[in-house]
Amino acid sequence: MIEVRGLSKRYGEVLAVDDLTFAVRPGEVTGFLGPNGAGKSTTLRMIVGLDAASSGTATVGGRPYVAQPTPLKEVGALLDPGAVLPSRTAYHHLLALAAGNGIPSGRVKAVLAEVGLENVSRRRAGTFSLGMRQRLGIAAALLGDPPVLVFDEPLNGLDPEGIVWIRSLMRRMAAEGRAVLMSSHLMSEMELTADHLIVIGRGRLIADTSMKGFIEAHSEREVFVRSPQADELRGMLGAAVEVRTESSDALVVTGLEAAEIGALASANGVELHELAPRQVSLERAFMDLTRDAVEYQSEKETSR
């Protein structure tokens, strides 16, 4: 389990992380979200002891990362897939990590097979593509068979097959009882992978909730309507209802339930071909919630 309590990090006059408190529990994939510059990577670096906190604490299993007697057996982390000597082979990179952490050498072949690199294990890491380096970094994180896993943008450089693979891996690691913390900008994948969400903006906690709870709490429900009389129906819905046109015969309505729209159409003789509540995406909910916490916005985005 990861516990963050009152965690802050200041760089001169810049407060990058501001009094964060949250927990990452075993048996769940916890998604870590925030706009660029929100403090996500800084927070992850403090959790694994790469940056010192200005105040507060970050512990894994009740102890700071630097106090772990065998860190790789307690926490597996992928923060920088390039953190490997280019001249060293994948096999010998992992073998060196194993030797330095009291991990049996047999684990090297096991994790190389797990991440699909067994056939290139004798190649120098400097010849690897970004996706292959990501897989090697994940192998290093799994090497000590740790109960806690921390991944910063693990999907970078992976092809569609690799993305499906890592989604399955994260879910399986959590199902085995591990605590998994994962940041990603790919909202569609986060929605398919995470059970719980931690959302930060400008270094502060914005949300700490289940995936379902986050989407329901931070976005309005939509109803998809298809009708040959779409323009006529639109005029009946009223100014208090938000209506978005998707095509000449399709509307997306926010502010009314499907039953209310159906009753209105029936009462006015409007023919409906489709009427369906629609799940708002994680991306839409995230954008709505964090709009004021985005560091840089275009003029078009600001005017929305």
C-alpha positions in Angstrom: 0.0 0.0 0.0 1.2 3.5 -0.8 0.2 6.3 1.7 0.8 9.9 0.9 0.3 12.4 3.7 0.5 16.2 3.4 3.1 15.8 0.7 4.6 19.0 -0.7 7.5 19.9 -3.0 8.8 23.4 -3.6 11.4 24.4 -6.2 12.4 27.9 -5.1 9.2 30.0 -5.3 7.3 27.3 -7.3 5.1 25.0 -5.3 5.0 21.9 -7.6 3.1 19.7 -5.1 0.8 21.2 -2.5 -0.2 19.2 0.6 -1.3 16.0 -1.2 -2.9 13.2 0.8 -4.1 9.9 -0.8 -3.7 6.2 -0.6 -3.2 3.5 -3.2 -4.7 0.2 -2.0 -3.9 -3.4 -2.8 -6.1 -5.2 -5.3 -6.8 -2.0 -7.4 -5.4 -0.2 -10.3 -5.3 3.4 -9.3 -5.1 5.9 -12.1 -3.1 9.1 -11.5 -4.4 12.0 -13.6 -3.7 15.7 -14.0 -3.0 18.2 -16.7 0.6 18.8 -17.8 2.5 20.6 -15.0 0.1 19.3 -12.4 2.9 17.6 -10.3 2.2 14.0 -11.2 5.8 13.0 -12.1 7.2 14.9 -9.1 4.8 13.1 -6.8 5.8 9.7 -8.2 9.5 10.6 -7.9 9.0 11.4 -4.2 7.1 8.1 -3.6 10.1 6.1 -4.9 12.7 8.3 -3.2 14.2 10.1 -6.3 13.1 13.5 -5.0 13.0 14.6 -1.3 9.8 16.1 -0.1 9.8 19.6 1.2 7.2 18.5 3.8 4.9 15.6 4.4 5.5 11.9 3.9 5.2 9.1 1.2 5.4 5.6 2.5 5.2 2.1 0.9 4.1 -0.6 3.3 4.5 1.9 6.2 8.1 2.8 5.4 9.7 5.4 3.1 11.1 4.0 -0.1 14.7 4.8 1.0 14.2 2.8 4.2 13.3 -0.4 2.3 16.0 -3.1 2.9 15.4 -4.5 -0.6 13.6 -1.8 -2.6 12.9 -3.9 -5.8 11.2 -6.5 -3.7 8.9 -3.9 -2.2 8.3 -1.5 -5.1 8.6 -1.9 -8.8 8.7 1.4 -10.7 8.9 2.5 -14.3 9.6 6.3 -14.4 12.2 6.6 -17.1 12.5 3.8 -19.7 15.8 5.3 -20.8 17.5 4.6 -17.5 19.7 1.8 -18.9 23.2 1.7 -20.2 22.9 1.6 -24.0 25.8 -0.8 -24.3 24.3 -3.4 -21.9 22.0 -6.2 -23.2 18.5 -6.5 -21.8 19.5 -9.7 -20.0 22.6 -8.2 -18.4 20.8 -5.1 -17.4 18.2 -7.1 -15.4 20.9 -9.5 -14.1 22.8 -6.6 -12.6 19.6 -5.3 -10.9 18.8 -8.8 -9.6 22.3 -9.2 -8.2 22.2 -5.8 -6.4 18.9 -6.5 -4.8 19.3 -10.2 -3.7 16.9 -11.5 -6.4 17.5 -15.0 -7.8 18.9 -14.8 -11.3 16.1 -17.1 -12.5 13.7 -14.2 -12.3 15.5 -12.5 -15.2 14.4 -15.0 -17.8 10.9 -15.1 -16.2 10.3 -11.4 -16.5 11.8 -11.2 -20.0 9.3 -13.8 -21.0 6.5 -11.9 -19.2 7.1 -8.8 -21.2 7.9 -10.5 -24.6 11.6 -9.7 -24.8 13.0 -13.2 -24.4 14.0 -13.4 -28.1 15.9 -10.1 -28.0 17.4 -10.4 -24.5 21.0 -10.5 -25.9 20.6 -7.3 -27.9 22.0 -4.1 -26.6 19.4 -1.8 -25.0 20.7 1.1 -27.1 19.3 -0.6 -30.2 15.8 -0.9 -28.8 12.8 1.1 -30.0 10.8 3.2 -27.4 8.2 0.4 -27.1 10.9 -2.2 -26.4 12.6 0.1 -23.8 9.2 0.5 -22.1 8.9 -3.3 -22.0 12.4 -3.6 -20.5 11.5 -1.0 -17.9 8.4 -2.9 -17.0 10.5 -6.1 -16.7 12.7 -4.3 -14.3 9.7 -3.2 -12.2 8.4 -6.8 -12.0 11.9 -8.3 -11.3 11.5 -8.4 -7.5 7.9 -9.7 -7.6 6.9 -6.6 -5.5 3.5 -6.0 -3.9 3.5 -2.4 -5.1 3.9 -1.1 -8.7 4.3 2.5 -9.9 4.2 3.3 -13.6 4.6 6.8 -15.2 3.2 6.8 -18.7 3.8 3.1 -19.4 1.9 3.2 -22.7 4.3 5.5 -24.4 5.7 4.0 -27.6 3.6 0.8 -27.4 1.7 -0.4 -30.5 -2.0 -1.3 -30.2 -1.1 -4.9 -29.3 1.3 -3.7 -26.6 -1.4 -1.4 -25.2 -3.8 -4.3 -24.9 -1.1 -6.4 -23.3 -0.2 -3.8 -20.6 -3.9 -3.3 -19.8 -4.2 -7.0 -19.2 -1.0 -7.0 -17.2 -2.1 -4.2 -14.9 -5.5 -5.8 -14.3 -3.8 -9.2 -13.5 -1.3 -7.6 -11.1 -4.1 -5.9 -9.2 -6.1 -9.2 -9.2 -3.2 -10.9 -7.5 -3.5 -8.4 -4.7 -0.9 -5.8 -5.6 -1.3 -2.1 -5.4 -0.9 -0.5 -8.8 -0.4 3.2 -9.4 -0.4 4.3 -13.1 -0.3 7.7 -14.8 -1.3 8.1 -18.4 -2.5 10.7 -20.9 -4.5 8.0 -22.8 -7.9 8.5 -21.2 -9.6 5.8 -23.2 -7.1 3.2 -21.8 -7.3 4.6 -18.3 -11.0 4.2 -18.4 -10.6 0.5 -19.4 -7.9 -0.2 -16.8 -8.3 1.8 -13.6 -10.6 1.0 -10.7 -9.9 4.2 -8.8 -8.7 7.7 -9.7 -6.5 10.3 -8.1 -6.8 13.6 -9.9 -4.5 16.6 -9.2 -4.2 20.1 -10.6 -1.6 22.7 -9.9 -0.1 20.3 -7.3 -3.4 19.9 -5.3 -5.8 17.0 -4.9 -8.9 17.5 -7.0 -10.6 14.1 -6.8 -10.1 10.8 -5.0 -12.8 8.4 -6.1 -13.8 5.3 -8.0 -13.8 5.5 -11.8 -17.6 5.2 -12.0 -18.1 7.8 -9.2 -15.8 10.2 -10.9 -17.6 10.1 -14.2 -21.0 10.4 -12.6 -20.0 13.2 -10.3 -18.1 15.4 -12.8 -20.2 15.2 -15.9 -23.8 15.6 -16.9 -25.7 12.6 -18.3 -26.3 12.6 -22.1 -29.1 11.2 -24.2 -28.5 10.3 -27.9 -31.6 11.0 -30.1 -32.1 10.1 -33.8 -35.1 11.4 -35.6 -36.1 12.5 -39.1 -37.6 15.6 -37.4 -34.5 16.5 -35.4 -34.7 20.2 -36.1 -38.3 20.2 -35.0 -37.5 18.3 -31.8 -34.6 20.7 -31.0 -37.0 23.6 -31.0 -39.2 21.9 -28.5 -36.5 21.2 -26.0 -36.2 24.7 -24.6 -33.3 27.0 -23.8 -32.5 25.3 -20.4 -31.5 22.1 -22.2 -28.1 21.7 -23.9 -28.4 20.2 -27.3 -25.5 19.3 -29.6 -26.0 18.3 -33.2 -24.1 15.2 -34.3 -25.6 14.9 -37.8 -28.7 16.0 -39.8 -30.9 13.6 -37.9 -29.0 13.1 -34.6 -28.9 15.2 -31.4 -27.1 14.8 -28.1 -29.2 16.2 -25.3 -27.9 17.1 -21.8 -30.3 18.1 -19.0 -33.3 15.8 -19.7 -33.7 12.1 -19.1 -34.5 9.8 -22.0 -38.0 9.2 -20.7 -38.7 12.9 -20.6 -37.5 13.4 -24.2 -39.6 10.4 -25.4 -42.7 11.8 -23.7 -42.1 15.2 -25.3 -41.7 13.7 -28.7 -44.8 11.5 -28.4 -46.9 14.4 -27.2 -45.9 16.5 -30.2 -46.1 13.7 -32.8 -42.3 13.6 -33.4 -41.0 10.3 -34.8 -38.0 8.8 -33.0 -35.7 6.2 -34.5 -33.3 6.0 -31.6 -33.4 7.2 -28.0 -30.5 6.1 -25.7 -28.8 7.3 -22.6 -25.0 7.6 -23.3 -22.2 7.1 -20.9 -20.0 10.2 -20.8 -16.3 9.4 -21.3 -13.6 9.8 -18.7 -11.9 12.2 -21.0 -14.9 14.5 -21.1 -15.3 14.4 -17.3 -11.6 15.0 -16.8 -11.6 18.0 -19.2 -14.6 19.5 -17.5 -13.1 19.1 -14.0 -9.6 20.3 -14.7 -10.3 23.1 -17.1 -9.2 25.7 -14.5 -6.1 23.8 -13.5 -4.6 23.6 -17.0 -1.3 25.5 -17.2 -1.5 26.4 -20.9 -4.6 26.9 -23.0 -5.2 28.1 -26.5 -7.5 31.1 -27.1 -10.1 28.7 -28.7 -10.1 26.4 -25.6 -10.4 29.3 -23.2 -13.4 30.7 -25.0 -15.4 27.5 -24.8 
